[in-house]
């Protein structure tokens, strides 16, 4: 997989077009008590306990998760395909680092990160290309580094395409995504499934994975 994969250009263009509207979405999942926020806090606890190295949020959008992780004490930066999203992130959080880039080709040396957060950022990736992203996450993580994934869960069914409001996306069975991560060098630490809140369509899946030696 390369940065010229057609879906990457399509995704970047789609998020550029909706960036301002997207940035204005109410983030109750992050701004108040929630299972989502608790899981990010648990990730931050693990990273701090193991030396508090640098973390990348890949597919960071306008930056709210990156900012939340920084408030939890992490040395974190954000990466996104969409230049408009990165512009909004830099404007909203000028004290933080944000870069335009592709999460299948990160500008990070081998083993350079203590953690990677992929918060609904592989959802637009065609299923046959997801392995390449996991391989890149494994490359940039130090042995024992942590990967946190959030995604739309298919409720026991197969990988399923759906009409995401921005561009085509996919729901994954949690076991299928965990198995794929395992094949690329990760060991599962834990998982969380939560039912959709009012106004949400699908169950949410979360996996915390540790990179092998």
DOFIRO-820846 format. One line per 4 residues: number of its first residue (from 1); their letters; for each residue x, z, y of N, C-alpha, C. Coordinates in Angstrom, 1 decimal, always signed. Layout:
NUM = a = X:Z:Y:X:Z:Y:X:Z:Y; ...
END
This chain:
1 = xxxx = +0.8:+0.0:-1.2:+0.0:+0.0:+0.0:+0.9:+0.0:+1.2; +0.5:-0.7:+2.3:+1.3:-0.8:+3.5:+0.4:-0.6:+4.7; +1.0:-0.5:+5.9:+0.2:-0.3:+7.1:-0.7:-1.5:+7.4; -0.5:-2.7:+6.7:-1.3:-3.8:+6.9:-2.5:-3.9:+6.0
5 = xxxx = -2.7:-2.9:+5.2:-3.9:-2.8:+4.4:-5.2:-3.1:+5.3; -6.0:-4.0:+4.9:-7.1:-4.4:+5.8:-8.0:-3.2:+6.2; -8.2:-2.2:+5.3:-9.1:-1.1:+5.7:-8.5:-0.2:+6.8; -7.2:-0.2:+6.9:-6.6:+0.6:+8.0:-6.9:+0.1:+9.4
9 = xxxx = -6.7:-1.2:+9.5:-7.1:-1.9:+10.8:-8.5:-1.7:+11.1; -9.4:-1.9:+10.1:-10.8:-1.7:+10.3:-11.2:-0.3:+10.7; -10.6:+0.7:+10.1:-10.8:+2.1:+10.4:-10.4:+2.4:+11.8; -9.2:+2.0:+12.1:-8.6:+2.3:+13.5:-9.6:+1.7:+14.5
13 = xxxx = -10.0:+0.4:+14.4:-10.8:-0.2:+15.4:-12.2:+0.5:+15.5; -12.7:+0.9:+14.3:-14.0:+1.6:+14.3:-14.0:+2.9:+15.0; -12.9:+3.7:+14.8:-12.8:+5.0:+15.5:-12.4:+4.8:+17.0; -11.6:+3.8:+17.3:-11.4:+3.5:+18.7:-12.7:+3.4:+19.5
17 = xxxx = -13.6:+2.6:+18.8:-14.9:+2.3:+19.5:-15.8:+3.5:+19.7; -15.7:+4.5:+18.8:-16.6:+5.6:+18.8:-15.9:+6.9:+19.3; -14.7:+6.8:+19.7:-13.8:+8.0:+19.9:-14.5:+9.0:+20.9; -14.9:+8.5:+22.0:-15.4:+9.4:+23.1:-16.7:+10.1:+22.6
21 = xxxx = -17.6:+9.4:+21.9:-18.8:+10.0:+21.4:-18.4:+11.0:+20.3; -17.4:+10.6:+19.4:-17.0:+11.5:+18.3:-16.4:+12.8:+18.8; -15.6:+12.7:+19.9:-15.0:+13.9:+20.4:-16.0:+14.9:+21.0; -17.2:+14.4:+21.3:-18.2:+15.3:+21.9:-19.1:+16.0:+20.9
25 = xxxx = -18.8:+15.7:+19.6:-19.6:+16.3:+18.5:-19.4:+17.8:+18.5; -20.5:+18.6:+18.4:-20.4:+20.1:+18.3:-19.8:+20.5:+17.0; -18.7:+21.2:+17.1:-17.9:+21.6:+15.9:-18.2:+23.0:+15.5; -19.5:+23.2:+15.0:-19.8:+24.6:+14.6:-19.1:+24.9:+13.3
29 = xxxx = -18.6:+23.9:+12.6:-17.8:+24.2:+11.4:-16.5:+24.9:+11.7; -16.0:+24.7:+13.0:-14.7:+25.2:+13.4:-14.8:+26.4:+14.4; -15.9:+26.4:+15.2:-16.0:+27.2:+16.3:-16.6:+28.6:+16.1; -17.2:+28.7:+14.9:-17.8:+30.0:+14.5:-17.5:+30.3:+13.1
33 = xxxx = -18.0:+31.5:+12.6:-17.8:+31.8:+11.2:-18.4:+30.8:+10.3; -17.6:+30.3:+9.3:-18.0:+29.3:+8.4:-17.1:+29.3:+7.2; -17.5:+28.7:+6.1:-16.7:+28.5:+4.9:-15.5:+27.6:+5.3; -15.8:+26.6:+6.1:-14.8:+25.6:+6.4:-13.6:+26.3:+7.2
37 = xxxx = -14.0:+27.0:+8.2:-13.0:+27.7:+9.0:-12.2:+28.7:+8.1; -12.9:+29.4:+7.2:-12.3:+30.4:+6.4:-11.2:+29.7:+5.5; -11.5:+28.5:+5.0:-10.6:+27.8:+4.1:-9.4:+27.4:+4.9; -9.5:+26.9:+6.2:-8.4:+26.6:+7.0:-7.6:+27.8:+7.3
41 = xxxx = -8.2:+29.0:+7.5:-7.5:+30.2:+7.7:-6.7:+30.6:+6.4; -7.3:+30.4:+5.2:-6.6:+30.7:+4.0:-5.3:+29.8:+3.8; -5.5:+28.5:+4.2:-4.3:+27.6:+4.2:-3.3:+28.1:+5.1; -3.6:+28.5:+6.3:-2.7:+29.0:+7.3:-2.0:+30.2:+6.8
45 = xxxx = -2.7:+31.1:+6.1:-2.1:+32.3:+5.5:-1.0:+32.0:+4.5; -1.3:+31.0:+3.7:-0.4:+30.6:+2.6:+0.9:+30.0:+3.3; +0.7:+29.2:+4.3:+1.9:+28.5:+4.9:+2.7:+29.6:+5.6; +2.1:+30.5:+6.3:+2.9:+31.6:+7.0:+3.6:+32.5:+6.0
49 = xxxx = +3.0:+32.7:+4.9:+3.6:+33.6:+3.9:+4.8:+33.0:+3.2; +4.9:+31.7:+3.3:+6.0:+31.0:+2.7:+7.0:+30.4:+3.7; +7.0:+31.0:+4.9:+8.1:+30.7:+5.8:+7.6:+30.0:+7.1; +6.3:+29.6:+7.1:+5.7:+29.0:+8.3:+6.5:+27.7:+8.8
53 = xxxx = +6.8:+26.8:+7.9:+7.4:+25.5:+8.3:+6.3:+24.6:+8.9; +6.8:+23.4:+9.3:+5.9:+22.5:+10.0:+4.8:+21.9:+9.2; +3.6:+21.8:+9.8:+2.4:+21.2:+9.1:+2.0:+20.0:+9.9; +1.5:+19.0:+9.2:+0.9:+17.8:+9.8:-0.6:+17.8:+9.4
57 = xxxx = -1.4:+17.5:+10.5:-2.8:+17.2:+10.2:-2.9:+15.7:+10.3; -3.2:+15.0:+9.2:-3.2:+13.6:+9.1:-4.7:+13.1:+9.2; -4.9:+12.1:+10.1:-6.2:+11.7:+10.5:-6.8:+12.8:+11.4; -6.1:+13.1:+12.4:-6.5:+14.3:+13.2:-7.6:+14.0:+14.2
61 = xxxx = -7.9:+12.7:+14.5:-9.0:+12.4:+15.4:-8.6:+13.0:+16.8; -9.6:+13.6:+17.5:-9.4:+14.1:+18.8:-8.8:+15.5:+18.8; -8.4:+16.0:+17.7:-7.5:+17.2:+17.6:-8.0:+18.6:+17.4; -9.3:+18.8:+17.2:-9.8:+20.2:+17.1:-9.2:+21.0:+15.9
65 = xxxx = -9.0:+20.3:+14.7:-8.5:+21.0:+13.6:-7.0:+21.4:+13.8; -6.3:+20.4:+14.4:-4.9:+20.7:+14.8:-4.8:+21.9:+15.7; -5.7:+21.9:+16.7:-5.7:+23.0:+17.7:-6.0:+24.4:+17.0; -7.0:+24.3:+16.1:-7.4:+25.5:+15.4:-6.2:+26.1:+14.5
69 = xxxx = -5.5:+25.2:+13.9:-4.4:+25.6:+13.0:-3.3:+26.2:+13.9; -3.1:+25.6:+15.1:-2.1:+26.2:+16.0:-2.5:+27.6:+16.4; -3.8:+27.8:+16.7:-4.3:+29.1:+17.1:-4.1:+30.1:+16.0; -4.0:+29.6:+14.7:-3.8:+30.5:+13.6:-2.3:+30.7:+13.3
73 = xxxx = -1.5:+30.3:+14.2:+0.0:+30.6:+14.1:+0.8:+29.6:+13.5; +0.3:+28.4:+13.2:+1.1:+27.3:+12.6:+1.8:+26.4:+13.6; +3.0:+26.0:+13.1:+3.7:+24.9:+13.8:+3.2:+23.6:+13.3; +2.3:+23.0:+14.1:+1.5:+21.9:+13.6:+1.4:+20.7:+14.6
77 = xxxx = +1.4:+19.5:+14.0:+1.2:+18.3:+14.9:+0.1:+17.4:+14.2; -0.4:+16.5:+15.0:-1.5:+15.6:+14.5:-1.1:+14.2:+14.5; -1.6:+13.4:+13.5:-1.3:+12.0:+13.4:-2.6:+11.3:+13.2; -2.9:+10.2:+13.8:-4.1:+9.4:+13.6:-3.8:+7.9:+13.9
81 = xxxx = -4.5:+7.1:+13.2:-4.4:+5.6:+13.3:-5.0:+5.1:+14.7; -5.9:+5.9:+15.2:-6.6:+5.4:+16.4:-5.9:+5.8:+17.7; -5.4:+4.9:+18.5:-4.7:+5.2:+19.7:-5.7:+5.9:+20.7; -7.0:+5.5:+20.7:-7.9:+6.2:+21.6:-8.1:+7.6:+21.2
85 = xxxx = -8.2:+7.9:+19.9:-8.4:+9.3:+19.5:-7.1:+10.1:+19.9; -6.0:+9.5:+19.7:-4.7:+10.3:+20.1:-4.7:+10.5:+21.6; -5.1:+9.6:+22.4:-5.2:+9.8:+23.8:-6.1:+10.9:+24.2; -7.3:+11.0:+23.5:-8.2:+12.1:+23.8:-7.6:+13.5:+23.3
89 = xxxx = -6.9:+13.4:+22.2:-6.3:+14.7:+21.7:-5.3:+15.2:+22.6; -4.4:+14.3:+23.1:-3.4:+14.7:+24.1:-4.0:+15.2:+25.4; -5.1:+14.6:+25.8:-5.8:+15.1:+27.0:-6.4:+16.5:+26.8; -7.0:+16.7:+25.7:-7.7:+17.9:+25.4:-6.7:+19.1:+25.1
93 = xxxx = -5.6:+18.7:+24.5:-4.6:+19.8:+24.0:-3.2:+19.3:+24.4; -2.9:+19.3:+25.7:-1.6:+18.8:+26.2:-0.4:+19.6:+25.7; -0.6:+20.8:+25.2:+0.5:+21.6:+24.7:+0.9:+21.3:+23.3; +0.1:+20.4:+22.6:+0.3:+20.1:+21.2:+0.9:+18.7:+21.1
97 = xxxx = +1.4:+18.4:+20.0:+2.0:+17.1:+19.7:+1.1:+16.3:+18.8; +0.8:+15.0:+19.3:+0.0:+14.1:+18.6:+0.7:+12.7:+18.6; +0.6:+12.0:+17.5:+1.3:+10.8:+17.3:+0.3:+9.7:+16.7; +0.4:+8.5:+17.2:-0.3:+7.4:+16.5:+0.5:+7.0:+15.3
101 = xxxx = -0.1:+6.9:+14.1:+0.6:+6.6:+12.9:-0.4:+6.5:+11.7; +0.2:+6.0:+10.6:-0.6:+5.8:+9.4:-0.2:+6.9:+8.4; -1.2:+7.5:+7.8:-0.9:+8.6:+6.9:-0.4:+8.1:+5.5; -0.3:+6.8:+5.3:+0.4:+6.3:+4.1:+1.9:+5.9:+4.4
105 = xxxx = +2.3:+6.1:+5.7:+3.7:+5.8:+6.1:+4.1:+6.7:+7.2; +4.2:+8.0:+6.9:+4.4:+9.0:+8.0:+5.9:+9.0:+8.4; +6.1:+9.2:+9.7:+7.4:+9.3:+10.3:+8.0:+10.7:+10.1; +8.2:+11.0:+8.8:+8.7:+12.3:+8.4:+9.7:+12.2:+7.3
109 = xxxx = +10.8:+12.9:+7.3:+11.7:+12.8:+6.2:+11.2:+13.3:+4.9; +11.8:+12.9:+3.8:+11.4:+13.5:+2.5:+11.5:+15.0:+2.5; +10.4:+15.7:+2.1:+10.5:+17.1:+2.0:+10.5:+17.8:+3.3; +10.0:+17.1:+4.4:+10.2:+17.7:+5.7:+9.1:+18.6:+6.2
113 = xxxx = +8.0:+18.7:+5.4:+6.8:+19.5:+5.8:+6.5:+20.7:+4.8; +6.0:+21.7:+5.4:+5.5:+22.9:+4.6:+4.0:+22.7:+4.2; +3.3:+21.8:+5.0:+1.9:+21.6:+4.7:+1.4:+20.4:+5.2; +0.3:+19.8:+4.6:-0.4:+18.7:+5.1:-1.9:+19.0:+5.0
117 = xxxx = -2.6:+18.8:+6.1:-4.1:+18.9:+6.0:-4.7:+17.5:+6.2; -5.5:+17.2:+5.3:-6.3:+15.9:+5.3:-7.7:+16.3:+5.3; -8.3:+16.4:+6.6:-9.6:+16.9:+6.8:-10.6:+15.8:+6.9; -11.1:+15.3:+5.8:-12.0:+14.1:+5.8:-11.3:+12.9:+6.2
121 = xxxx = -10.0:+12.8:+6.0:-9.2:+11.6:+6.5:-8.9:+10.6:+5.4; -9.2:+10.9:+4.1:-9.1:+9.8:+3.1:-10.4:+9.2:+2.7; -11.5:+9.6:+3.4:-12.8:+9.2:+3.0:-13.1:+7.7:+3.1; -12.3:+7.1:+4.0:-12.6:+5.6:+4.3:-11.6:+4.8:+3.4
125 = xxxx = -10.8:+5.4:+2.6:-9.8:+4.7:+1.8:-10.4:+4.1:+0.5; -10.3:+2.8:+0.3:-10.8:+2.3:-1.0:-10.2:+3.1:-2.2; -11.0:+3.4:-3.2:-10.6:+4.3:-4.3:-9.3:+3.9:-4.9; -9.0:+2.6:-5.0:-7.8:+2.2:-5.7:-6.6:+2.4:-4.8
129 = xxxx = -6.7:+2.7:-3.5:-5.6:+3.0:-2.6:-5.3:+4.5:-2.4; -6.2:+5.3:-2.8:-6.0:+6.8:-2.5:-4.7:+7.3:-3.1; -4.4:+6.8:-4.3:-3.1:+7.3:-4.9:-1.9:+7.2:-4.0; -1.9:+6.0:-3.3:-0.8:+5.8:-2.4:-0.7:+6.8:-1.3
133 = xxxx = -1.8:+7.3:-0.8:-1.8:+8.4:+0.2:-1.3:+9.7:-0.4; -1.7:+10.0:-1.6:-1.2:+11.2:-2.2:+0.3:+11.2:-2.5; +0.7:+10.0:-2.9:+2.2:+9.8:-3.1:+3.0:+10.1:-1.8; +2.4:+9.6:-0.7:+3.1:+9.8:+0.6:+3.0:+11.3:+1.0
137 = xxxx = +1.9:+12.0:+0.8:+1.8:+13.4:+1.0:+2.8:+14.2:+0.2; +3.0:+13.8:-1.1:+4.0:+14.4:-1.9:+5.4:+14.2:-1.4; +5.6:+13.0:-0.9:+7.0:+12.7:-0.4:+7.4:+13.6:+0.7; +6.5:+13.8:+1.7:+6.8:+14.5:+2.9:+6.8:+16.0:+2.7
141 = xxxx = +6.2:+16.5:+1.6:+6.1:+17.9:+1.4:+7.3:+18.5:+0.7; +7.8:+19.6:+1.1:+8.8:+20.3:+0.4:+8.3:+20.8:-0.9; +9.1:+21.0:-1.9:+8.6:+21.6:-3.1:+7.9:+22.9:-2.8; +6.7:+23.1:-3.4:+5.9:+24.3:-3.1:+5.0:+24.1:-1.9
145 = xxxx = +5.2:+23.0:-1.1:+4.4:+22.8:+0.1:+2.9:+22.6:-0.3; +2.0:+22.8:+0.7:+0.6:+22.9:+0.4:-0.1:+21.7:+1.0; -1.1:+21.2:+0.3:-2.0:+20.1:+0.7:-3.4:+20.6:+0.7; -4.1:+20.5:+1.8:-5.5:+20.9:+1.9:-6.3:+19.6:+2.2
149 = xxxx = -7.2:+19.3:+1.3:-8.1:+18.1:+1.4:-9.6:+18.6:+1.6; -10.2:+17.9:+2.5:-11.7:+18.0:+2.7:-12.3:+16.6:+2.5; -13.4:+16.5:+1.9:-14.0:+15.2:+1.5:-15.5:+15.4:+1.2; -16.2:+14.3:+1.2:-17.6:+14.3:+0.7:-17.6:+14.2:-0.8
153 = xxxx = -18.4:+15.1:-1.4:-18.3:+15.3:-2.9:-19.5:+14.5:-3.5; -19.3:+13.9:-4.6:-20.3:+13.0:-5.2:-21.3:+13.8:-6.2; -21.2:+15.1:-6.2:-22.2:+16.0:-6.9:-22.2:+15.6:-8.4; -21.0:+15.4:-9.0:-20.8:+15.2:-10.4:-20.9:+13.7:-10.8
157 = xxxx = -21.2:+12.9:-9.8:-21.3:+11.4:-10.1:-20.0:+10.8:-9.9; -19.9:+9.4:-10.1:-18.7:+8.7:-9.9:-18.3:+8.6:-8.4; -17.2:+8.0:-8.1:-16.9:+7.7:-6.7:-17.9:+6.7:-6.2; -18.5:+7.0:-5.1:-19.7:+6.3:-4.6:-19.5:+5.9:-3.1
161 = xxxx = -19.7:+4.7:-2.8:-19.6:+4.2:-1.4:-20.8:+4.6:-0.7; -20.7:+4.9:+0.6:-21.9:+5.2:+1.4:-21.7:+4.7:+2.9; -22.8:+4.7:+3.6:-22.8:+4.1:+5.0:-22.5:+5.2:+6.0; -21.2:+5.6:+6.1:-20.7:+6.5:+7.1:-21.0:+6.0:+8.5
165 = xxxx = -21.3:+6.8:+9.4:-21.7:+6.4:+10.8:-20.6:+5.6:+11.5; -19.3:+5.7:+11.0:-18.3:+5.0:+11.7:-17.9:+3.7:+10.9; -17.6:+3.8:+9.7:-17.3:+2.7:+8.8:-17.4:+3.1:+7.4; -17.4:+2.2:+6.5:-17.6:+2.5:+5.0:-16.7:+3.6:+4.6
169 = xxxx = -17.4:+4.5:+3.8:-16.7:+5.7:+3.3:-17.1:+5.9:+1.8; -16.4:+6.9:+1.2:-16.6:+7.1:-0.3:-16.7:+8.6:-0.5; -17.6:+8.9:-1.5:-17.8:+10.3:-2.0:-17.1:+10.4:-3.3; -16.3:+11.5:-3.5:-15.5:+11.6:-4.7:-16.0:+12.8:-5.6
173 = xxxx = -16.0:+12.7:-6.9:-16.2:+13.9:-7.7:-15.0:+14.8:-7.5; -15.2:+16.1:-7.4:-14.0:+17.0:-7.1:-13.0:+17.0:-8.2; -13.5:+16.9:-9.5:-12.6:+16.8:-10.6:-11.7:+15.5:-10.6; -12.4:+14.4:-10.2:-11.6:+13.1:-10.1:-10.5:+13.2:-9.1
177 = xxxx = -10.8:+13.7:-7.9:-9.8:+13.8:-6.8:-8.7:+14.8:-7.2; -9.1:+15.9:-7.9:-8.1:+16.9:-8.3:-7.2:+16.2:-9.4; -7.7:+15.5:-10.3:-6.9:+14.8:-11.3:-6.0:+13.8:-10.7; -6.4:+13.0:-9.7:-5.6:+12.1:-9.1:-4.4:+12.7:-8.4
181 = xxxx = -4.7:+13.8:-7.7:-3.7:+14.6:-7.0:-2.7:+15.1:-8.0; -3.2:+15.6:-9.2:-2.3:+16.1:-10.2:-1.4:+15.0:-10.8; -1.9:+13.8:-10.9:-1.0:+12.7:-11.4:+0.1:+12.3:-10.4; -0.1:+12.7:-9.1:+0.9:+12.4:-8.1:+1.8:+13.6:-7.8
185 = xxxx = +1.8:+14.6:-8.6:+2.7:+15.7:-8.4:+2.2:+17.0:-7.8; +0.9:+17.2:-7.8:+0.3:+18.4:-7.2:-0.3:+19.2:-8.3; -0.3:+20.6:-8.0:-1.0:+21.5:-8.9:-2.1:+22.2:-8.1; -3.3:+22.3:-8.7:-4.4:+22.9:-7.9:-4.2:+24.4:-7.8
189 = xxxx = -4.4:+24.9:-6.6:-4.4:+26.3:-6.2:-5.9:+26.8:-6.3; -6.8:+26.0:-5.7:-8.2:+26.4:-5.6:-9.0:+25.3:-5.1; -10.3:+25.5:-5.2:-11.3:+24.5:-4.7:-12.5:+25.2:-4.1; -13.2:+24.5:-3.3:-14.5:+25.1:-2.7:-15.5:+23.9:-2.6
193 = xxxx = -16.7:+24.1:-3.0:-17.8:+23.2:-2.8:-18.8:+24.0:-1.9; -19.3:+23.3:-0.9:-20.4:+23.9:-0.2:-21.6:+22.9:+0.0; -22.8:+23.4:+0.0:-23.9:+22.6:+0.1:-24.1:+22.1:+1.5; -24.7:+21.0:+1.7:-24.9:+20.5:+3.1:-25.7:+21.4:+4.0
197 = xxxx = -25.2:+21.5:+5.2:-26.0:+22.2:+6.2:-27.1:+21.4:+6.7; -28.0:+21.9:+7.5:-29.1:+21.2:+8.1:-28.5:+20.0:+8.9; -29.0:+18.8:+8.7:-28.5:+17.6:+9.3:-27.4:+16.9:+8.6; -26.8:+17.5:+7.6:-25.8:+16.9:+6.8:-26.4:+16.3:+5.5
201 = xxxx = -25.9:+15.2:+5.0:-26.4:+14.5:+3.9:-25.8:+14.9:+2.6; -24.6:+15.3:+2.5:-23.9:+15.4:+1.3:-23.1:+16.7:+1.1; -22.9:+17.1:-0.1:-22.1:+18.3:-0.4:-20.7:+18.0:+0.0; -20.0:+19.1:+0.4:-18.6:+18.9:+0.9:-17.7:+19.5:-0.2
205 = xxxx = -16.6:+18.8:-0.4:-15.6:+19.3:-1.4:-14.3:+19.6:-0.6; -13.6:+20.6:-1.2:-12.3:+21.0:-0.6:-11.3:+21.4:-1.7; -10.1:+20.9:-1.6:-9.1:+21.2:-2.6:-7.8:+21.7:-1.9; -7.3:+22.8:-2.4:-6.0:+23.3:-2.0:-5.0:+23.1:-3.1
209 = xxxx = -3.9:+22.3:-2.9:-3.0:+21.8:-3.9:-1.6:+22.2:-3.5; -0.7:+22.5:-4.5:+0.7:+22.8:-4.2:+1.6:+21.7:-4.8; +2.5:+21.2:-4.0:+3.5:+20.2:-4.4:+4.4:+20.8:-5.4; +4.7:+20.0:-6.5:+5.7:+20.4:-7.5:+7.1:+20.2:-7.0
213 = x = +8.0:+20.6:-7.9:+9.4:+20.5:-7.6:+9.9:+19.0:-7.6
END
